[in-house]
Amino acid sequence: MEERVVDPAMRAYYDARAGEYDDWWLGTGLFADRDRPGWADEVQALVDVVRELPPARVLDVACGTGFLTRYLRGDVVAIDQSPRMVEVAASRMPDATVMRADAVPLPFPDGAFDRVTTSHFYGHLLGEERPRFLAEARRVARELVVIDSARRADVPAETWQERELNDGSRHRVYKRFFTGAGLAEELGGGRVLMDGRWFVVVAA
């Protein structure tokens, strides 16, 4: 069996974060005082990009709480490694199939989907993990849509961040930031659907 990507510490962090994950999207909780100019408007623009994707057989990998997944159209299957994230996402999306599963290896046959989507997952993968995920995504679908964090002047292209949760616990997380063109090139070419201050979206 192929070795999984994402180490146990990162997995534990996201499971612990499930109940407060949407605070990041909504600007509440620990994010209420963050200076993020234009954030709410760009989140809405990102939602619009997701809504405008053509209906298809879609697999959303690392769906988290389903904040964006719920706007996908078609026959949607959503997976996450975190039991708590899956619980939140399933309650939010009663018409989708939501299940606990790994991104590598994906538990689906070749060509099972038209499109794989993933939001704020690819940018957490270490160098040796990226090609393994891309190979799995391309095995199960002919199209891949990657949503991730935009590169800004005040952030490095890659970094290890220390993040705090509501309970005061601190966690070390690897994170990358992208330009639309840079992400498209890394994915082997594709269409840049969004290249904003906070988010990039590429269909490859």
Secondary structure, DSSP 8 states (H G I E B T S, - for coil): ----SS-HHHHHHHHHHGGGTHHHHHT-GGGTT---TTHHHHHHHHHHHHHHS--EEEEEES-TT-TTGGG--EEEEEEES-HHHHHHHHHH-TTSEEEE--SSS-SS-TT--SEEEEESSGGG--TTTHHHHHHHHHHH-SEEEEEEEB--TTS-SEEEEEEE-TTS-EEEEEEE-B-HHHHHHHTTS-EEEEE-SSEEEEE-
